[in-house]
């Protein structure tokens, strides 16, 4: 094999089509991933939460090869199914899905796990975890030649992080779901991973109480003594959906400047 052949195009997303769930604005993790997917040649579809959110999402997608932009609140019955129906109609196939959606009601997010309401817990699990399982089920028939499903987690799933509260157990459930989905969908060559970035100043993360303290502590504790960016996360995501990662599945991948080794 020549050097040119050895360097041929496994880390290349040309011809691949992906769905991005969860772009909130230009500073969201999903936006960083979308830009990296596009830079490697992928064609994208994306969703926005509602009419208020659409201009912030369009500000990201208008600069990308993203011909499909659809409304989707995963709490609305049939909304996620409608997104996949549109992709089925327009594309007929799908190579990857990034799920970057999380939510918990404010009172439950800011309170103790001990005090979390049943309704708040159910909502957090539905939006942050079960919607990923639903997306996997809907994506499966579109991934005829295999594909990749990516979720977004946080090391608060395995370690107690001050003020992360109910999202810790919810992300733990998400990570367990990733492993089970990887086992079940592996025979169809569908790979499943969770990205686990260190703390990043996204709009969603700002809902966590005293988040600025969490950012400062992360920069101090991480072996590299710095914070990661949404583009750092996007670069790893692009690798995972490429053919270069075709034999990787079921992993929870930390992208946190090494913080997980000291957390």
Backbone as CSV, one residue per row, in Angstrom:
resi,resn,N_x,N_y,N_z,CA_x,CA_y,CA_z,C_x,C_y,C_z
1,UNK,0.843,-1.193,0.000,0.000,0.000,0.000,0.882,1.248,0.000
2,UNK,0.565,2.194,-0.864,1.344,3.424,-0.939,0.948,4.365,0.189
3,UNK,1.800,5.386,0.415,1.484,6.394,1.422,0.183,7.099,1.059
4,UNK,-0.012,7.363,-0.224,-1.228,8.040,-0.669,-2.461,7.201,-0.362
5,UNK,-2.372,5.891,-0.575,-3.507,5.015,-0.280,-3.774,4.945,1.218
6,UNK,-2.683,4.884,2.003,-2.840,4.793,3.446,-3.497,6.052,4.011
7,UNK,-3.296,7.183,3.352,-3.851,8.447,3.837,-5.175,8.775,3.184
8,UNK,-5.767,7.824,2.466,-6.998,8.080,1.773,-8.152,8.273,2.719
9,UNK,-9.185,8.568,2.290,-10.199,9.452,2.817,-11.156,8.919,3.831
10,UNK,-10.662,8.193,4.828,-11.594,7.682,5.827,-12.150,8.805,6.698
11,UNK,-11.306,9.794,7.017,-11.783,10.920,7.806,-12.295,11.989,6.860
12,UNK,-13.423,11.675,6.251,-13.987,12.519,5.211,-15.484,12.240,5.197
13,UNK,-16.285,13.271,5.267,-17.729,13.080,5.356,-18.447,13.420,4.059
14,UNK,-17.711,13.541,2.960,-18.349,13.846,1.687,-19.342,12.747,1.327
15,UNK,-20.530,13.163,0.939,-21.577,12.215,0.583,-22.425,11.769,1.756
16,UNK,-22.038,12.122,2.973,-22.820,11.723,4.153,-23.848,12.792,4.489
17,UNK,-24.977,12.315,5.024,-26.063,13.208,5.413,-26.358,13.009,6.897
18,UNK,-26.484,14.120,7.607,-26.684,14.026,9.045,-27.762,14.960,9.546
19,UNK,-28.404,14.547,10.634,-29.439,15.337,11.298,-28.880,15.861,12.615
20,UNK,-29.049,17.165,12.851,-28.593,17.807,14.077,-29.817,18.230,14.887
21,UNK,-29.968,17.636,16.048,-31.047,17.986,16.966,-30.452,18.766,18.133
22,UNK,-30.832,20.035,18.264,-30.415,20.730,19.470,-29.558,21.965,19.279
23,UNK,-29.449,22.494,18.057,-28.782,23.791,17.923,-29.666,24.841,18.599
24,UNK,-29.089,25.583,19.532,-29.829,26.666,20.187,-29.395,28.019,19.645
25,UNK,-28.086,28.157,19.453,-27.534,29.402,18.929,-26.099,29.133,18.492
26,UNK,-25.398,30.168,18.132,-24.041,30.034,17.611,-23.059,29.481,18.632
27,UNK,-23.415,29.537,19.909,-22.496,29.108,20.956,-22.811,27.717,21.503
28,UNK,-23.779,27.036,20.922,-24.166,25.730,21.440,-23.245,24.628,20.919
29,UNK,-23.161,23.551,21.688,-22.320,22.416,21.296,-22.748,21.893,19.930
30,UNK,-24.043,21.828,19.696,-24.530,21.333,18.407,-24.076,22.210,17.255
31,UNK,-23.945,23.507,17.478,-23.467,24.406,16.425,-22.009,24.113,16.093
32,UNK,-21.186,23.916,17.118,-19.787,23.563,16.879,-19.659,22.265,16.111
33,UNK,-20.490,21.288,16.463,-20.460,20.004,15.748,-20.923,20.174,14.310
34,UNK,-21.996,20.942,14.106,-22.518,21.141,12.752,-21.452,21.761,11.851
35,UNK,-20.738,22.734,12.373,-19.690,23.371,11.565,-18.588,22.392,11.193
36,UNK,-18.217,21.526,12.126,-17.166,20.550,11.841,-17.646,19.483,10.862
37,UNK,-18.891,19.053,10.997,-19.447,18.101,10.028,-19.402,18.705,8.621
38,UNK,-19.848,19.959,8.509,-19.884,20.613,7.206,-18.482,20.814,6.644
39,UNK,-17.526,21.131,7.511,-16.156,21.348,7.048,-15.563,20.082,6.440
40,UNK,-16.055,18.922,6.876,-15.579,17.656,6.333,-16.435,17.169,5.160
41,UNK,-17.405,17.986,4.737,-18.142,17.674,3.516,-19.540,17.134,3.685
42,UNK,-20.056,17.054,4.914,-21.394,16.499,5.124,-22.486,17.494,4.728
43,UNK,-23.639,16.966,4.339,-24.855,17.737,4.114,-25.740,17.539,5.337
44,UNK,-26.355,18.609,5.821,-27.034,18.556,7.110,-28.517,18.879,7.012
45,UNK,-29.251,18.325,7.966,-30.593,18.772,8.310,-30.536,19.187,9.774
46,UNK,-31.362,20.141,10.162,-31.323,20.611,11.545,-32.725,20.968,12.002
47,UNK,-32.868,21.091,13.327,-34.158,21.452,13.900,-34.012,22.685,14.789
48,UNK,-35.134,23.358,15.004,-35.199,24.471,15.946,-36.394,24.241,16.863
49,UNK,-36.324,24.781,18.076,-37.345,24.483,19.082,-38.699,25.088,18.733
50,UNK,-38.701,26.377,18.360,-39.959,27.080,18.095,-39.651,28.341,17.274
51,UNK,-40.674,29.125,16.983,-40.497,30.306,16.136,-39.545,31.319,16.768
52,UNK,-39.567,31.419,18.078,-38.652,32.349,18.762,-37.209,31.937,18.564
53,UNK,-36.962,30.636,18.602,-35.598,30.127,18.483,-35.090,30.085,17.055
54,UNK,-35.994,30.068,16.077,-35.590,29.844,14.685,-34.529,30.823,14.188
55,UNK,-34.628,32.141,14.430,-33.590,33.041,13.907,-32.193,32.733,14.450
56,UNK,-32.112,32.276,15.699,-30.813,31.956,16.285,-30.218,30.698,15.653
57,UNK,-31.088,29.754,15.292,-30.627,28.530,14.632,-30.268,28.838,13.182
58,UNK,-31.092,29.640,12.518,-30.819,30.000,11.123,-29.493,30.736,10.976
59,UNK,-29.123,31.494,11.999,-27.846,32.201,11.955,-26.681,31.230,11.846
60,UNK,-26.870,30.013,12.341,-25.854,28.960,12.227,-26.001,28.218,10.907
61,UNK,-27.200,27.762,10.607,-27.395,26.867,9.471,-27.308,27.575,8.121
62,UNK,-27.590,28.886,8.081,-27.523,29.602,6.801,-26.112,29.599,6.216
63,UNK,-25.119,29.434,7.064,-23.731,29.422,6.594,-23.245,28.014,6.252
64,UNK,-24.123,27.039,6.357,-23.736,25.641,6.168,-24.540,25.018,5.023
65,UNK,-24.065,23.891,4.502,-24.901,23.121,3.583,-25.991,22.406,4.388
66,UNK,-27.085,23.124,4.627,-28.160,22.608,5.484,-29.502,22.928,4.820
67,UNK,-29.902,22.124,3.848,-31.110,22.439,3.089,-32.420,22.139,3.817
68,UNK,-32.345,21.407,4.938,-33.560,21.042,5.663,-33.485,21.647,7.065
69,UNK,-34.447,22.508,7.404,-34.530,23.110,8.726,-35.978,23.023,9.183
70,UNK,-36.210,22.313,10.290,-37.561,21.963,10.703,-37.786,22.273,12.181
71,UNK,-39.017,22.627,12.512,-39.388,22.826,13.914,-39.489,21.483,14.615
72,UNK,-39.020,21.422,15.872,-39.153,20.184,16.632,-39.000,20.458,18.119
73,UNK,-40.096,20.351,18.834,-40.085,20.287,20.294,-40.391,18.847,20.654
74,UNK,-39.423,18.135,21.204,-39.599,16.696,21.406,-40.696,16.382,22.417
75,UNK,-41.173,17.396,23.163,-42.290,17.171,24.072,-43.634,17.191,23.359
76,UNK,-43.655,17.699,22.123,-44.900,17.734,21.358,-45.127,16.389,20.682
77,UNK,-46.249,15.740,20.920,-46.505,14.440,20.295,-46.394,14.520,18.772
78,UNK,-45.631,13.619,18.198,-45.498,13.526,16.758,-44.463,14.445,16.143
79,UNK,-43.869,15.365,16.921,-42.939,16.344,16.341,-41.662,15.675,15.844
80,UNK,-41.081,14.804,16.629,-39.853,14.135,16.208,-40.134,13.205,15.032
81,UNK,-41.262,12.543,15.080,-41.640,11.659,13.975,-41.808,12.445,12.685
82,UNK,-42.336,13.650,12.779,-42.514,14.479,11.576,-41.176,14.863,10.962
83,UNK,-40.178,15.107,11.800,-38.844,15.433,11.290,-38.292,14.265,10.474
84,UNK,-38.401,13.085,11.018,-37.861,11.921,10.306,-38.691,11.586,9.070
85,UNK,-39.987,11.876,9.108,-40.810,11.673,7.913,-40.361,12.611,6.792
86,UNK,-40.011,13.841,7.147,-39.539,14.792,6.145,-38.205,14.343,5.555
87,UNK,-37.305,13.864,6.398,-36.012,13.380,5.913,-36.197,12.151,5.033
88,UNK,-37.113,11.281,5.411,-37.403,10.105,4.589,-37.898,10.530,3.209
89,UNK,-38.785,11.523,3.180,-39.342,11.992,1.917,-38.277,12.651,1.041
90,UNK,-37.420,13.480,1.651,-36.465,14.270,0.878,-35.164,13.534,0.587
91,UNK,-34.704,12.713,1.516,-33.407,12.051,1.359,-33.530,10.537,1.216
92,UNK,-34.412,9.933,1.963,-34.573,8.479,1.895,-33.533,7.696,2.664
93,UNK,-32.534,8.371,3.194,-31.495,7.697,3.977,-30.839,8.722,4.889
94,UNK,-30.059,8.226,5.852,-29.412,9.089,6.823,-28.150,8.383,7.304
95,UNK,-27.072,9.140,7.475,-25.806,8.559,7.904,-25.482,8.799,9.373
96,UNK,-25.955,9.915,9.924,-25.670,10.154,11.342,-26.694,11.103,11.938
97,UNK,-26.833,10.988,13.260,-27.702,11.875,14.033,-26.916,12.355,15.242
98,UNK,-26.946,13.647,15.485,-26.429,14.218,16.726,-27.615,14.694,17.554
99,UNK,-27.740,14.153,18.761,-28.781,14.554,19.705,-28.114,15.378,20.799
100,UNK,-28.407,16.670,20.824,-27.803,17.569,21.813,-28.915,18.354,22.496
101,UNK,-29.818,17.615,23.117,-31.001,18.196,23.750,-31.037,17.772,25.211
102,UNK,-31.236,18.729,26.099,-31.400,18.419,27.517,-32.262,19.498,28.155
103,UNK,-33.048,19.095,29.130,-33.911,20.051,29.818,-34.381,19.450,31.133
104,UNK,-34.479,20.302,32.139,-35.165,19.964,33.382,-35.872,21.220,33.872
105,UNK,-37.065,21.092,34.434,-37.738,22.276,34.981,-36.849,22.969,36.014
106,UNK,-36.903,24.285,36.030,-35.958,25.067,36.834,-35.973,24.685,38.302
107,UNK,-37.150,24.518,38.884,-37.217,24.197,40.311,-36.543,22.873,40.615
108,UNK,-36.705,21.909,39.741,-36.094,20.601,39.951,-34.592,20.639,39.657
109,UNK,-34.186,21.435,38.656,-32.777,21.541,38.325,-31.991,22.224,39.434
110,UNK,-32.587,23.221,40.068,-31.882,23.984,41.099,-32.031,23.381,42.497
111,UNK,-32.903,22.397,42.637,-33.107,21.776,43.940,-32.299,20.503,44.120
112,UNK,-32.388,19.946,45.307,-31.705,18.679,45.590,-32.344,17.538,44.812
113,UNK,-31.544,16.525,44.509,-32.111,15.316,43.925,-33.164,14.737,44.865
114,UNK,-32.882,14.808,46.146,-33.809,14.306,47.161,-35.197,14.923,47.024
115,UNK,-35.256,16.174,46.590,-36.518,16.903,46.529,-37.148,16.936,45.138
116,UNK,-36.527,16.292,44.172,-37.022,16.372,42.790,-38.433,15.817,42.685
117,UNK,-39.292,16.532,41.993,-40.666,16.073,41.811,-40.723,14.949,40.787
118,UNK,-41.750,14.136,40.883,-41.932,13.055,39.906,-42.134,13.636,38.508
119,UNK,-42.911,14.719,38.425,-43.168,15.327,37.111,-41.892,15.917,36.528
120,UNK,-41.089,16.575,37.365,-39.837,17.160,36.878,-38.854,16.106,36.429
121,UNK,-38.770,15.026,37.200,-37.874,13.932,36.834,-38.311,13.308,35.515
122,UNK,-39.610,13.097,35.363,-40.126,12.485,34.140,-39.858,13.383,32.926
123,UNK,-40.031,14.688,33.086,-39.775,15.606,31.982,-38.306,15.606,31.597
124,UNK,-37.431,15.668,32.604,-35.992,15.662,32.333,-35.573,14.382,31.622
125,UNK,-36.109,13.262,32.043,-35.775,11.981,31.413,-36.337,11.903,29.997
126,UNK,-37.532,12.402,29.797,-38.159,12.331,28.485,-37.365,13.149,27.470
127,UNK,-37.057,14.398,27.824,-36.367,15.285,26.889,-34.906,14.879,26.705
128,UNK,-34.226,14.592,27.813,-32.771,14.432,27.782,-32.312,13.031,27.449
129,UNK,-33.172,12.041,27.664,-32.763,10.648,27.457,-33.687,9.905,26.496
130,UNK,-34.972,9.860,26.813,-35.854,9.028,25.992,-35.995,9.552,24.574
131,UNK,-35.877,10.869,24.381,-35.960,11.388,23.009,-34.781,10.885,22.169
132,UNK,-33.645,10.600,22.808,-32.528,10.000,22.068,-32.865,8.571,21.652
133,UNK,-33.502,7.829,22.539,-33.925,6.470,22.197,-34.937,6.508,21.058
134,UNK,-35.863,7.436,21.127,-36.853,7.583,20.050,-36.172,7.937,18.730
135,UNK,-35.189,8.833,18.792,-34.470,9.204,17.573,-33.737,8.008,16.987
136,UNK,-33.179,7.160,17.852,-32.492,5.958,17.379,-33.460,5.037,16.642
137,UNK,-34.639,4.862,17.205,-35.640,3.994,16.571,-36.067,4.531,15.212
138,UNK,-36.242,5.854,15.128,-36.666,6.462,13.873,-35.548,6.481,12.834
139,UNK,-34.304,6.581,13.317,-33.172,6.613,12.388,-32.833,5.234,11.843
140,UNK,-33.111,4.208,12.611,-32.679,2.854,12.239,-33.062,2.464,10.807
141,UNK,-34.328,2.629,10.390,-34.657,2.204,9.019,-34.031,3.075,7.935
142,UNK,-33.568,4.269,8.286,-32.928,5.147,7.309,-31.440,4.860,7.159
143,UNK,-30.871,4.133,8.106,-29.435,3.834,8.072,-29.218,2.462,7.450
144,UNK,-29.572,2.369,6.183,-29.547,1.078,5.488,-28.143,0.525,5.336
145,UNK,-27.155,1.415,5.244,-25.759,0.994,5.107,-24.987,1.225,6.405
146,UNK,-25.689,1.316,7.502,-25.058,1.633,8.774,-25.072,3.132,9.029
147,UNK,-24.576,3.530,10.187,-24.565,4.948,10.530,-24.083,5.149,11.952
148,UNK,-24.247,6.376,12.439,-23.765,6.736,13.768,-24.787,7.602,14.477
149,UNK,-24.993,7.311,15.752,-25.853,8.102,16.620,-25.000,8.678,17.735
150,UNK,-25.092,9.989,17.940,-24.309,10.654,18.979,-25.235,11.367,19.952
151,UNK,-24.993,11.151,21.249,-25.654,11.911,22.304,-24.608,12.791,22.980
152,UNK,-25.058,13.686,23.844,-24.143,14.567,24.570,-24.382,14.399,26.069
153,UNK,-23.325,14.056,26.791,-23.412,13.822,28.222,-22.498,14.789,28.972
154,UNK,-22.155,14.428,30.213,-21.312,15.263,31.073,-20.806,14.386,32.205
155,UNK,-19.604,14.688,32.727,-19.026,13.795,33.733,-19.803,13.817,35.052
156,UNK,-20.749,14.739,35.199,-21.656,14.698,36.341,-22.551,13.473,36.344
157,UNK,-22.506,12.680,35.278,-23.240,11.412,35.245,-22.627,10.369,36.178
158,UNK,-21.318,10.435,36.349,-20.596,9.424,37.126,-19.994,9.985,38.412
159,UNK,-19.885,11.300,38.503,-19.319,11.956,39.674,-20.316,12.985,40.181
160,UNK,-20.343,13.177,41.484,-21.213,14.205,42.043,-20.581,15.570,41.787
161,UNK,-21.264,16.394,41.005,-20.800,17.738,40.670,-21.751,18.729,41.325
162,UNK,-21.210,19.615,42.124,-22.044,20.575,42.841,-22.949,21.323,41.876
163,UNK,-24.234,21.389,42.225,-25.263,22.144,41.503,-25.705,21.484,40.188
164,UNK,-25.142,20.340,39.840,-25.617,19.657,38.627,-26.924,18.922,38.911
165,UNK,-27.082,18.489,40.132,-28.350,18.011,40.672,-28.995,16.912,39.824
166,UNK,-30.264,17.066,39.467,-31.010,15.972,38.844,-30.451,15.569,37.490
167,UNK,-29.697,16.470,36.832,-29.148,16.104,35.533,-28.091,15.013,35.652
168,UNK,-27.507,14.831,36.830,-26.555,13.737,37.010,-27.186,12.372,36.777
169,UNK,-28.251,12.027,37.520,-28.933,10.760,37.255,-29.491,10.643,35.839
170,UNK,-29.966,11.764,35.285,-30.517,11.721,33.929,-29.426,11.398,32.908
171,UNK,-28.266,12.032,33.044,-27.168,11.743,32.118,-26.623,10.325,32.327
172,UNK,-26.678,9.827,33.544,-26.275,8.435,33.778,-27.192,7.489,33.006
173,UNK,-28.487,7.787,33.000,-29.427,6.965,32.229,-29.139,7.072,30.736
174,UNK,-28.803,8.270,30.284,-28.470,8.463,28.868,-27.254,7.630,28.480
175,UNK,-26.223,7.636,29.309,-25.018,6.875,28.990,-25.291,5.373,28.979
176,UNK,-26.103,4.899,29.908,-26.470,3.482,29.895,-27.263,3.144,28.635
177,UNK,-28.137,4.059,28.222,-28.901,3.854,26.988,-27.991,3.754,25.784
178,UNK,-26.929,4.566,25.758,-25.958,4.505,24.665,-25.372,3.104,24.554
179,UNK,-24.993,2.521,25.681,-24.383,1.182,25.648,-25.378,0.122,25.160
180,UNK,-26.609,0.199,25.623,-27.601,-0.791,25.195,-27.970,-0.620,23.724
181,UNK,-28.110,0.625,23.288,-28.402,0.856,21.869,-27.260,0.366,20.992
182,UNK,-26.020,0.584,21.440,-24.868,0.120,20.660,-24.910,-1.394,20.497
183,UNK,-25.272,-2.100,21.561,-25.344,-3.558,21.492,-26.472,-4.020,20.571
184,UNK,-27.609,-3.352,20.659,-28.767,-3.773,19.870,-28.643,-3.421,18.393
185,UNK,-28.030,-2.284,18.085,-27.969,-1.812,16.704,-26.667,-2.170,16.006
186,UNK,-25.729,-2.713,16.754,-24.457,-3.104,16.158,-24.581,-4.035,14.965
187,UNK,-25.462,-5.039,15.008,-25.585,-5.928,13.840,-25.976,-5.207,12.553
188,UNK,-26.624,-4.039,12.676,-26.966,-3.241,11.495,-25.863,-2.233,11.157
189,UNK,-24.714,-2.368,11.828,-23.583,-1.464,11.615,-23.927,-0.017,11.982
190,UNK,-24.820,0.120,12.948,-25.140,1.438,13.490,-24.379,1.607,14.798
191,UNK,-23.524,2.610,14.838,-22.666,2.858,15.989,-23.308,3.928,16.876
192,UNK,-23.079,3.817,18.178,-23.704,4.735,19.138,-22.652,5.188,20.145
193,UNK,-22.565,6.495,20.356,-21.600,7.065,21.292,-22.235,8.212,22.067
194,UNK,-21.632,8.536,23.198,-21.939,9.784,23.900,-20.680,10.625,23.978
195,UNK,-20.781,11.860,23.535,-19.733,12.846,23.744,-19.893,13.381,25.169
196,UNK,-18.782,13.511,25.883,-18.859,14.001,27.259,-17.906,15.179,27.432
197,UNK,-18.314,16.361,27.005,-17.432,17.522,27.116,-17.307,18.004,28.556
198,UNK,-16.208,18.688,28.830,-16.120,19.445,30.066,-17.100,20.607,30.003
199,UNK,-17.208,21.372,31.072,-18.175,22.480,31.086,-17.857,23.527,30.025
200,UNK,-18.897,23.931,29.308,-18.803,24.931,28.242,-19.930,25.934,28.470
201,UNK,-19.657,27.188,28.248,-20.631,28.242,28.545,-21.693,28.327,27.452
202,UNK,-22.557,27.327,27.378,-23.685,27.354,26.462,-24.899,27.950,27.176
203,UNK,-25.925,28.284,26.402,-27.140,28.827,27.002,-27.776,27.824,27.956
204,UNK,-27.819,26.559,27.558,-28.423,25.539,28.417,-27.647,25.396,29.719
205,UNK,-26.324,25.401,29.624,-25.511,25.228,30.828,-25.692,26.394,31.785
206,UNK,-25.991,27.566,31.255,-26.189,28.729,32.115,-27.377,28.553,33.054
207,UNK,-28.241,27.599,32.755,-29.355,27.337,33.649,-28.943,26.622,34.921
208,UNK,-27.738,26.069,34.955,-27.242,25.386,36.147,-26.811,26.432,37.172
209,UNK,-27.242,26.269,38.391,-26.926,27.219,39.447,-25.414,27.329,39.652
210,UNK,-24.913,28.568,39.741,-23.496,28.866,40.017,-22.577,28.212,38.976
211,UNK,-22.996,28.300,37.719,-22.235,27.653,36.650,-20.867,28.289,36.448
212,UNK,-20.755,29.582,36.710,-19.455,30.241,36.566,-18.410,29.607,37.480
213,UNK,-18.841,29.190,38.673,-17.921,28.518,39.591,-17.484,27.177,39.016
214,UNK,-18.410,26.483,38.380,-18.086,25.199,37.769,-17.045,25.368,36.664
215,UNK,-17.194,26.404,35.857,-16.216,26.681,34.803,-14.839,26.969,35.395
216,UNK,-14.807,27.814,36.410,-13.524,28.177,37.013,-12.849,26.969,37.640
217,UNK,-13.620,26.144,38.340,-13.053,24.948,38.975,-12.518,23.976,37.928
218,UNK,-13.233,23.850,36.805,-12.794,22.920,35.753,-11.443,23.337,35.188
219,UNK,-11.269,24.629,34.966,-10.000,25.113,34.414,-8.844,24.875,35.377
220,UNK,-9.131,24.920,36.660,-8.094,24.683,37.666,-7.777,23.196,37.784
221,UNK,-8.822,22.369,37.800,-8.657,20.942,38.078,-8.124,20.150,36.892
222,UNK,-8.507,20.527,35.674,-8.133,19.735,34.498,-6.619,19.718,34.324
223,UNK,-6.025,18.571,34.008,-4.573,18.509,33.815,-4.044,19.515,32.804
224,UNK,-4.811,19.822,31.767,-4.357,20.802,30.784,-4.613,22.248,31.231
225,UNK,-5.341,22.426,32.348,-5.634,23.745,32.913,-6.261,24.692,31.895
226,UNK,-7.186,24.156,31.131,-7.935,25.005,30.220,-9.291,24.372,29.941
227,UNK,-10.198,25.168,29.411,-11.526,24.698,29.054,-11.563,24.304,27.587
228,UNK,-12.443,23.364,27.258,-12.605,22.990,25.856,-13.636,23.899,25.205
229,UNK,-13.658,23.885,23.881,-14.582,24.718,23.117,-15.569,23.839,22.360
230,UNK,-16.596,24.470,21.823,-17.565,23.722,21.029,-16.918,23.163,19.766
231,UNK,-15.906,23.832,19.248,-15.224,23.313,18.067,-14.357,22.106,18.404
232,UNK,-13.800,22.071,19.624,-13.080,20.877,20.071,-14.021,19.668,20.087
233,UNK,-15.206,19.880,20.603,-16.199,18.799,20.654,-16.599,18.394,19.241
234,UNK,-16.788,19.388,18.383,-17.185,19.106,17.008,-16.163,18.291,16.253
235,UNK,-14.888,18.535,16.499,-13.843,17.775,15.817,-13.911,16.298,16.175
236,UNK,-14.160,16.008,17.455,-14.291,14.602,17.881,-15.555,13.999,17.276
237,UNK,-16.638,14.757,17.269,-17.890,14.260,16.689,-17.717,13.918,15.220
238,UNK,-17.011,14.785,14.475,-16.794,14.525,13.054,-15.988,13.252,12.841
239,UNK,-14.991,13.030,13.682,-14.232,11.781,13.591,-15.132,10.569,13.826
240,UNK,-15.988,10.649,14.836,-16.814,9.493,15.199,-17.811,9.114,14.116
241,UNK,-18.297,10.083,13.356,-19.264,9.742,12.302,-18.568,9.395,10.990
242,UNK,-17.244,9.521,10.960,-16.491,9.175,9.753,-16.215,7.678,9.699
243,UNK,-15.808,7.212,8.537,-15.485,5.796,8.384,-14.228,5.406,9.151
244,UNK,-13.438,6.397,9.545,-12.243,6.100,10.333,-12.605,5.495,11.685
245,UNK,-13.825,5.765,12.176,-14.274,5.239,13.472,-15.261,4.087,13.310
246,UNK,-15.209,3.402,12.157,-16.250,2.416,11.846,-16.259,1.222,12.794
247,UNK,-15.180,0.990,13.517,-15.152,-0.139,14.448,-15.192,0.318,15.903
248,UNK,-15.658,1.537,16.120,-15.859,2.036,17.476,-17.348,2.176,17.739
249,UNK,-17.803,1.690,18.889,-19.196,1.892,19.273,-19.343,1.693,20.774
250,UNK,-20.409,2.281,21.325,-20.739,2.092,22.726,-19.861,2.853,23.697
251,UNK,-19.187,3.896,23.248,-18.233,4.587,24.114,-18.799,5.888,24.660
252,UNK,-18.305,6.276,25.824,-18.563,7.584,26.412,-17.228,8.315,26.333
253,UNK,-17.126,9.300,25.477,-15.829,9.885,25.150,-15.656,11.237,25.834
254,UNK,-14.731,11.334,26.796,-14.494,12.618,27.458,-13.712,13.568,26.558
255,UNK,-14.179,14.796,26.507,-13.485,15.860,25.776,-13.415,17.020,26.774
256,UNK,-12.450,16.929,27.698,-12.502,17.792,28.877,-11.147,18.211,29.404
257,UNK,-10.134,18.190,28.537,-8.780,18.568,28.938,-8.243,17.683,30.059
258,UNK,-8.814,16.470,30.171,-8.332,15.503,31.154,-9.042,15.564,32.499
259,UNK,-10.091,16.352,32.605,-10.719,16.543,33.914,-11.261,15.250,34.508
260,UNK,-11.691,14.318,33.635,-12.297,13.102,34.159,-11.311,12.255,34.984
261,UNK,-10.037,12.447,34.798,-9.073,11.622,35.554,-8.869,12.149,36.966
262,UNK,-9.348,13.367,37.231,-9.187,13.920,38.568,-10.519,14.232,39.240
263,UNK,-11.611,14.137,38.489,-12.923,14.492,39.035,-13.330,13.528,40.140
